[in-house]
Amino acid sequence: MRGHALDLEGILPGDILMVDINRRPAPGDIVCARVTDYTSGAAETVFRLFQPPYVIAHSARLGPVRPEQVDEVRVSILGVVEGLIRPF
């Protein structure tokens, strides 16, 4: 994890997240998603909280972050976070 997008969920920068790519997400799961920007052609892999039909950031440090609707075209879920490793 590189940013503070899920700090209110207890996931901090530097945490290593383990993702199950075969599991279907349930409401409230933390997911790995790919967000594609077709204007620039760039794709970004992000970790977000799944609140169907959206993936959202849940952070005290970030200002309001626009939820992204999962449409399997521009925003698709790659897997569900099963655990994390926190180095000290």
Summary of the structure (lengths in Angstrom):
residues: 88
radius of gyration: 12.6
end to end distance: 14.3
largest distance: 39.6
contacts: 229
relative contact order: 0.34
helix: 3%
strand: 44%
